[in-house]
Amino acid sequence: MPSQSGARRTKAVSTRNATFQYWETLLGNRTKRNRAGEMIVQGVRPINLVLESTLQVRAVLITHTNGRSRWASDTIAAAERAGATPYLVAPELMIELGEKGDEPPELLLVVGIPDDDLLRLPTPDDALYVALDRPASPGNIGSIVRSVDALGGHGVIVTGHAADPYDPQALRASTGSGLMTPTVRLPSIRPALEWAQQLRAEGVNLQIVGTDEDATDDVWDVDLTGPTLIVTGNEHSGMSAAWKQACDVLTRIPMTGHASSLNAANATAAILYEATRQRASLAFESRKLLHPDPK
């Protein structure tokens, strides 16, 4: 390890000891992961994003090899500066933790899970959120969070008995967006509705738009230019009655083929794209009014 002011002593893990078994639980045991408040972050882009964020880096796990890339050396140093405890882990153990075939990753991070606090969600004038009602697939959650990040959204709410957005599968599907997009897990719909009511009381004209294949309003006929919370239901049973009742409008994506609906992640991405399209169009028209073409 590089010698530097404040660097911590490197600890070695060469057997399947209690420390290694603890890291295994962070990957595969949701209850223990959430009780510990920690997750393992894998991959170059997600690791880089963590170190650029305000997330707490608690440990850096390093492959026990002779050679190391410049990226790994710089990243290890950055993680230590951020307060991470370094661990030198035997290659065969890193392969298990890396979950990616026969080669050990150069490094992994153990990162603190953010608090499930709705105050973490920003409230800009063009606020755009997604609420997921009891999603069952970690991969779908990760894909949706990635779409929210890519298409200008400001946060995700996961309500009810649901898959975990900090499951390794969800984090991989988000390609790092799950670490940067504020995501709040709630045990039920109630605190989400109380939060929406509070925003409205503060003057934010938030509309709740539910996705439903039986809705009568096509998505391009719904005004998505104002503050909007898009609700996506469970992959198999759709939205709960409570969420449907809370919606100001229900919308659908018109289908022209044999399929009656899209996968939850694809449907959410399509509606987010329509919101982005409408907002870009509105901004373009506003600029034309402010700066008319002299011709």
Residue, then its C-alpha position, 0 to 999 in steps of 0.5 A: m500500500p502507498s505510504q501516506s498520512g492517515a493511511r490505515r494498516t492493511k489487514a489480510v484475509s486468506t481464509r473463509n474466516a468470520t470477516f469473509q463470511y460477513w462480506e458474503t452475507l452482504l452479497g446474498n443475505r438481504t436481512k443482514r445486509n440491511r441490518a449492517g447498513e452496508m453493501i459491496v460495490q463491484g465494477v470500475r464505473p460504480i466504484n469510480l462513482v462511489l468515490e465521487s459521491t458522498l457515500q461512506v466508503r468503509a472498506v476496500l478489498i484488494t486482490h492479492t496479486n503481484g501486478r496492479s493497474r494504475w487505476a486500481s492503485d489510484t483508487i485504493a489510495a482514494a478509498e483510503r483517503a476517504g477513510a476505508t479500511p484496506y483488506l488484502v484478500a486471497p485471489e480465490l476469495m475475491i473471485e467468490l466476492g466478485e461473482k464474475g467467473d474465474e478472474p479476481p477483481e482488482l478491488l471491491l468496495v464496502v459502502g454504507i447504504p444511504d438512509d431511507d429518508l424521503l428528504r433525500l429526494p430533491t424537489p426542483d421545479d421540474a421534479l420527476y420521480v418514479a414510485l415502484d409498487r412491490p417490484a419483485s425483480p432486482g434486475n427490473i429495479g436496477s434497470i428502472v433506476r438507470s432509466v431515471d438517471a439517464l432520462g432526467g429523473h430525480g429519485v425513486i421510491v420503492t414501496g411495500h414488500a419488494a426486491d432490494p435496490y441494493d441487491p448485487q443484481a440490482l446494482r449491476a443492472s443500474t450500472g452505477s446509477g443505483l449509487m447516484t440516484p436517490t432511492v428510498r425504500l418504504p414499508s407501505i404507500r402511506p409515507a409516500l402519500e404523506w410526502a406528496q401531500q406535504l410537497r403540495a402543501e408547500g406549493v409543489n403541484l405534484q401529479i401522480v401518474g399511474t401506468d395501467e394497460d387498461a387506462t384510457d389516456d395514452v401517454w402522449d396525451v398526458d401532460l408530463t411537463g410539471p412535477t410528476l410522480i410516475v407509479t409502476g406496479n408489480e410485474h405480475s399484479g400491477m398497481s395496488a388498489a391504494w396506489k390506483q386510488a392515489c393517482d391523479v391520472l392513469t395512462r397507458i402505452p398504446m400497443t400495436g402488436h400481439a403483446s398487451s403490455l411491456n416489461a415493467a422496466n421497459a414501460t417505465a423507460a418509455i414513459l420517462y422518455e415521453a416526459t423528457r420529450q415533452r419537457a424538451s419540446l416545452a423548453f424549445e418553444s419557450r426559447k423561441l418565444l423569448h428569442p424569435d427568429p429575426k427572419 
